Amino acid sequence: MQKEDTSSPTVAVESLLISATMDVYERRDMATIDIPSAFMQADMVGNVHVKLEGRLAELLTKLNPKTYDEYLYINNGNPTMYMKLKKALYSTLQAAMLFWKDLTKTLMDWGFIVNPYDRCVANKMFDGKQCTVLWHVDDIKIPHVSKDYLSRKYGKEEPLTNTRGKIHHYLGMTLDYNIDRKVQVKMIDYIDSMLVSLPESMDGESASPACNRLFTVNSHEPPLPTSESESFNHYVAKLLFLCKWATPDIQTAVAYLNTRVKAPNI
């Protein structure tokens, strides 16, 4: 399969922040929604088979022996069963893309128009007001007036997880709407967990992550030991995520640190 057939689009950071700004400017009543068992609500395309072994295969025959008994066989002493998927299954290559296609078609059938610059943003006018829906796989940000549409489609097997109010936890961020006409984007828990896991030797405070010697490299220093080099790479990756979503003020420092991950020295 080609990459474009398996990789699901996800909402752009810029789209999310712009929409959050529009939310507070227009005083929209927002909701964030998680669709339970989302992938299983999309039909599988093509012939995709899974192999069940051991206890899992046996349990199916106990749940419904009339249906499954004839398909169970013993392979080297291990109960085994092959099955063809009817629904998209988590961890299969195209599951996320299939759900994206299903959700996109559903929104378009309801009259939403997908944004030409971001395929995970759709708009529709309700009583003269624009309704903007954004989604990141099965995590959806939506004005609450249109959430009932999603419940009718995807909440039949299990109720949708629905959050309303002034505080929303979305894609690792906290969107705080408590101040009128303002939205605060926070990742305090993410930062705290990172600081707690860092070694004690890095304790301290700094007015800025970009110190005066940021761009100065002492090429005579020996390379970092493997374990410390891996740790350095790990935290730079975490900082890349952080600066992209919630702390753009550290982007200069993080961008430079990213140039050092291949061969960091002491």
Summary of the structure (lengths in Angstrom):
residues: 266
radius of gyration: 24.0
end to end distance: 43.3
largest distance: 73.4
contacts: 667
relative contact order: 0.13
helix: 40%
strand: 23%
